[in-house]
């Protein structure tokens, strides 16, 4: 009998795969359910029971695939981080793009609805704000954040050279962009009816216009939409 508390996605997977689901499918189900649970109940309210209930699976399944709740949480965070990295790298590496195009590709990837959903932002914030998981957060994120920052810095250096901009530090621009990404993601989560991904992208483009006026144009609506 189907679990009435399982998510609709989990129910569809369970009906389709049944007992023959591969290890990879089951692990992903449990990670998806963990994201759902943390977004609803927070870190402290998420247990193996809430995860298996949302996944429509037995408690024995999660114990089989993950040694502990801490391991499940760590793999969930890693999944979100790698999903984020894979997306911006895919967009950044497209052929025939200029340095400004590649910089905007990274910006747009930061605020893509699949990456920057309120559900996932809630989970990111939960991990970041929970003292017990902050070390794991730093361990997983440091290398990926550094890779993105260095890529952004290199693009800014290219744009500075191309435009002959004086007095601009590529590293400082990269730092500002990272800060804008984090701040606007927080706004998206806290003010869903007032601030969205398009507002965030417009605000970042407005900043890039002030930094690199020869390469970027002011967006039509850089301000909050009413």
ABEGO torsion letter per residue (X at the ends): XBBAABBAAAAAAAAAAEAABBAAAAAAAAAAAAAAAAAAAEAAABBAAAAAAAAGBBAAAAAAABABAAAAAAAAAAAAAAAAAAAAAAAAABBGBBAAAAAAAAAAAAABAAAABAAAAAAAAAAAABAAAAAAAAAAAAAAAAAAAAAAAAAAAAAAAAAGBBGBBAAAAAAAAAAAAAAAAAAAAABAAABBAAAAAAAAAAAAAAABAAABBBBABABBBX
